[in-house]
């Protein structure tokens, strides 16, 4: 919350944060959720310890989703992106 407040005071429109912090950060300014992952079994969490699904991130108040490795490292990135979009 301290960093989100500093971002707002600096004039930024939003912050990138872990999905678990979206609801709290949303109170301070518009937020983006970082690294949401598809439902368990459909994607590995990798080195991320605090992951949420894209749907949960949006439900918590995220206005933008940043999805990287679940798409870029998929065998079929187009299919992976479409599967994620279908959950929204």
trRosetta pair geometry for C-beta under 8 A, 3 or more apart (Angstrom, degrees):
i j d omega theta_ij theta_ji phi_ij phi_ji
1 4 5.5 -55 -146 38 35 114
1 5 6.2 38 154 -21 67 104
1 24 5.9 -83 -77 155 99 117
1 25 7.3 -152 -100 -88 59 60
1 28 6.6 154 -151 -42 75 141
2 5 5.8 -55 -151 35 29 111
2 6 6.5 29 151 -18 64 106
3 6 5.5 -50 -146 36 36 114
3 7 6.4 41 152 -23 65 102
3 15 7.1 118 121 -137 96 148
4 7 5.6 -50 -150 32 32 114
4 8 6.5 33 152 -18 64 104
4 15 5.2 -101 -113 -6 80 157
4 17 7.3 -14 -77 -62 111 141
4 24 7.7 172 9 121 160 86
4 25 4.7 -161 -103 -133 149 85
4 28 4.3 109 135 74 118 153
4 29 6.3 -170 180 27 95 101
4 31 7.8 -26 -129 -93 123 107
5 8 5.7 -54 -150 36 33 112
5 9 6.3 32 153 -18 66 107
5 28 5.6 -103 -75 -145 61 139
6 9 5.7 -54 -145 39 32 111
6 10 6.3 29 155 -18 65 108
7 10 5.8 -60 -149 38 29 109
7 12 4.3 -57 176 52 88 133
7 14 7.7 -22 140 128 136 16
7 15 5.0 132 56 -76 171 107
7 28 7.9 92 61 128 99 125
7 29 6.6 -123 98 38 106 151
8 11 7.9 71 175 -51 30 13
8 12 6.6 -83 -81 59 29 80
8 28 5.5 -129 -33 161 143 97
8 29 4.5 -173 -88 -49 107 132
12 15 7.0 80 117 -68 135 70
12 29 7.2 87 97 143 82 164
13 29 6.9 171 166 171 32 120
13 30 5.6 -15 157 52 79 123
14 29 5.7 -165 -103 128 46 105
14 30 4.0 -64 -85 95 107 86
14 31 5.4 169 -160 -98 102 23
14 32 5.6 88 139 -14 133 86
14 63 7.0 -113 -113 51 150 122
14 64 7.3 102 124 21 163 121
15 25 5.7 -110 62 -169 124 135
15 28 8.0 17 4 86 129 117
15 29 6.6 97 -7 74 94 114
15 31 5.7 -26 58 -123 77 78
15 32 7.1 -150 94 34 36 77
16 31 7.9 135 -97 -170 24 73
16 32 4.9 -27 -101 77 68 107
16 33 7.7 80 -154 -178 62 5
16 34 4.7 72 172 -60 96 113
16 66 6.3 11 -138 -2 119 147
17 21 4.4 -90 154 81 129 119
17 22 6.4 170 83 -77 112 55
17 25 5.0 158 15 -31 159 161
17 31 6.1 -43 26 -160 113 119
17 32 7.5 136 20 76 66 57
17 33 6.7 -49 71 -119 68 49
17 34 6.2 -174 78 5 16 102
18 21 5.1 79 63 11 82 102
18 22 7.9 -114 100 -36 46 75
18 33 7.5 6 156 -157 19 77
18 34 6.1 -50 -86 56 37 98
18 35 7.5 -29 -122 54 63 104
18 50 4.7 31 -175 99 140 126
18 52 8.0 113 163 -1 74 104
19 22 5.6 -19 -157 -22 44 116
19 33 4.7 50 -95 -164 71 122
19 34 7.4 -128 -40 57 68 52
19 35 7.5 -109 -25 78 100 69
19 36 5.6 95 -73 -92 133 81
19 50 6.9 -168 49 139 82 89
19 51 6.6 52 27 -167 131 32
19 52 3.2 -138 127 25 152 121
19 56 6.5 65 174 102 131 102
19 57 4.5 -85 -127 -93 107 97
19 60 6.7 120 -177 36 76 151
19 62 7.2 -47 -122 -50 75 136
20 50 4.7 -68 -6 178 131 124
20 52 6.5 163 -55 -39 61 119
21 24 5.4 -62 -164 49 68 109
21 25 5.3 62 139 -22 92 110
22 25 5.9 -65 -141 43 26 105
22 26 5.9 37 159 -35 66 107
22 31 5.5 166 -144 109 72 147
22 33 5.0 -21 -82 -87 125 106
22 52 7.9 -89 -2 43 127 156
22 57 5.8 141 -47 -153 160 69
22 60 4.0 94 84 114 124 122
22 61 5.3 167 147 61 101 87
22 62 4.9 -60 -139 -58 139 85
23 26 5.7 -49 -148 23 26 118
23 27 7.6 34 152 -25 55 96
23 60 4.6 -92 -53 -171 86 94
23 61 5.6 118 -102 14 52 125
24 27 6.2 -49 -170 17 37 113
24 28 7.8 18 144 -6 62 104
25 28 5.8 -64 -163 38 47 106
25 29 7.1 -46 166 53 79 71
25 31 4.5 98 109 -93 116 139
26 29 7.8 -111 -145 72 26 30
26 30 7.6 14 -132 -129 64 26
26 31 5.2 -86 -79 6 66 125
26 60 7.3 -175 -22 141 138 74
26 61 3.6 -13 -85 130 159 148
26 62 7.8 -105 -75 -67 114 36
30 63 5.2 -31 -169 17 98 149
31 61 6.5 60 46 115 120 96
31 62 5.8 -82 101 -117 96 58
31 63 6.3 128 64 13 50 91
31 64 7.8 -145 119 36 44 82
32 62 6.2 58 -151 -160 30 96
32 63 6.5 -69 -82 62 60 74
32 64 3.8 -32 -112 71 101 102
32 65 7.1 -174 -165 -77 83 17
32 66 5.9 65 155 -23 119 103
33 36 5.6 49 118 -48 121 105
33 52 7.1 -67 -178 61 140 119
33 57 3.7 -147 69 -162 172 127
33 58 7.9 -109 10 -54 140 47
33 60 7.4 94 -80 67 136 119
33 62 3.7 -51 -17 -103 110 145
33 64 7.5 -179 22 84 63 55
33 65 5.7 -15 61 -113 97 65
33 66 7.0 -159 90 24 50 80
34 66 5.1 -16 -122 58 58 123
35 48 5.5 -166 143 -104 145 152
35 51 6.5 -82 126 -115 99 89
35 66 6.6 -22 -41 92 45 93
35 67 7.4 110 -127 -113 31 44
35 68 6.7 -38 -102 24 77 100
35 69 7.8 17 -133 26 96 100
36 51 7.0 118 -146 -168 35 80
36 52 5.6 -50 -125 82 85 73
36 53 6.1 45 -178 163 106 20
36 54 4.3 120 122 -79 146 57
36 56 7.5 170 -139 59 117 85
36 57 4.5 -93 -85 -16 132 143
36 62 7.8 -136 -50 29 130 172
36 65 5.5 -46 18 -152 129 112
36 66 7.8 129 8 62 82 53
36 67 6.0 -49 58 -88 86 92
37 43 4.8 -152 -172 91 97 129
37 44 8.0 -102 -152 88 138 25
37 45 6.0 -83 -45 -103 172 62
37 48 7.2 175 -41 74 128 144
37 51 4.4 11 10 177 121 133
37 52 7.4 139 33 72 76 24
37 53 6.5 -67 79 -99 56 48
37 54 8.0 -158 58 -34 15 73
37 70 5.8 154 -133 -61 66 137
38 42 4.1 -76 116 96 126 123
38 43 4.4 111 44 -3 97 121
38 53 6.4 31 -156 -133 23 89
38 54 7.2 -9 -89 -2 52 101
38 70 5.8 150 -6 -162 98 147
38 80 7.9 -118 -34 -163 142 84
38 83 6.7 11 -114 119 145 110
38 84 5.7 -108 -80 -95 101 85
38 87 7.1 158 -132 -12 82 155
39 42 5.2 64 65 14 73 123
39 43 7.9 111 59 20 36 91
39 53 5.5 14 -75 -103 59 132
39 87 7.3 179 -27 -112 102 149
42 83 7.2 -155 -175 141 136 138
43 70 4.5 -14 -131 -120 147 110
45 48 5.0 -121 174 70 83 89
45 49 7.4 83 154 -94 131 21
45 51 4.9 -150 -130 0 101 148
46 69 6.2 16 -30 104 158 161
48 51 4.9 83 120 -62 124 106
52 56 4.3 -117 175 88 110 124
52 57 5.1 138 96 -58 121 82
52 60 7.3 2 150 -6 167 140
53 56 4.6 93 54 7 81 102
53 57 7.1 -143 92 -7 43 85
53 87 6.9 -96 167 149 118 149
54 57 5.6 -55 -149 34 33 114
54 58 6.5 30 155 -15 66 105
54 65 5.4 29 -138 -136 98 157
54 67 6.7 -18 -85 -74 119 128
54 84 5.6 87 -5 -172 153 98
54 87 5.9 114 65 88 111 121
54 88 6.1 -59 124 -73 121 96
55 58 5.9 -57 -151 38 31 108
55 59 6.2 30 152 -18 66 110
55 87 5.1 -100 -45 148 113 103
55 88 6.3 -164 -88 -98 75 50
56 59 5.5 -54 -142 40 33 114
56 60 6.2 33 156 -21 65 106
57 60 5.8 -57 -149 36 29 110
57 62 4.3 -1 155 5 90 145
57 65 6.0 109 97 -105 141 101
58 61 7.8 149 -177 12 29 9
58 62 5.4 -76 -88 58 41 95
58 65 7.1 -45 -60 -57 91 117
58 88 6.5 94 -14 -135 161 94
62 65 6.1 77 133 -75 138 72
67 70 5.8 -57 -176 51 101 109
67 71 5.7 83 128 -12 103 117
67 81 7.8 143 99 -115 136 76
67 84 6.2 106 -157 175 169 167
68 71 6.7 -119 171 41 17 93
68 72 5.8 -26 172 8 65 121
69 72 5.7 -63 -114 52 34 96
69 73 4.7 5 -167 5 77 120
70 73 7.2 -36 -97 48 11 92
70 74 6.5 31 162 -50 47 108
70 80 6.0 -175 144 174 76 125
70 84 6.8 106 115 -69 130 134
71 74 5.8 -47 -150 5 26 119
71 77 5.1 65 173 -152 75 88
71 80 4.9 173 -116 104 57 122
71 81 5.0 50 -125 -68 122 86
71 84 7.2 -66 -70 -1 102 143
72 77 6.3 24 -103 -111 29 124
74 77 5.1 140 62 -87 105 49
74 79 7.1 -144 143 70 138 86
74 80 3.6 -170 -30 -44 174 148
76 79 3.8 31 111 22 119 118
76 80 6.3 155 89 -20 65 85
77 80 5.4 -56 -144 37 33 114
77 81 6.2 33 159 -19 68 104
78 81 5.9 -55 -148 36 28 109
78 82 6.4 25 154 -15 63 109
79 82 5.7 -57 -146 40 31 110
79 83 6.2 35 154 -23 66 106
80 83 5.7 -53 -147 33 29 112
80 84 6.6 28 154 -16 63 104
81 84 5.8 -54 -150 36 32 109
81 85 6.3 31 152 -18 65 108
82 85 5.6 -53 -144 39 32 113
82 86 6.3 40 154 -28 64 103
83 86 5.7 -50 -151 28 30 115
83 87 7.3 31 151 -21 59 100
84 87 6.0 -57 -164 26 37 110
84 88 7.4 35 145 -25 65 102
85 88 5.8 -53 -160 22 43 114
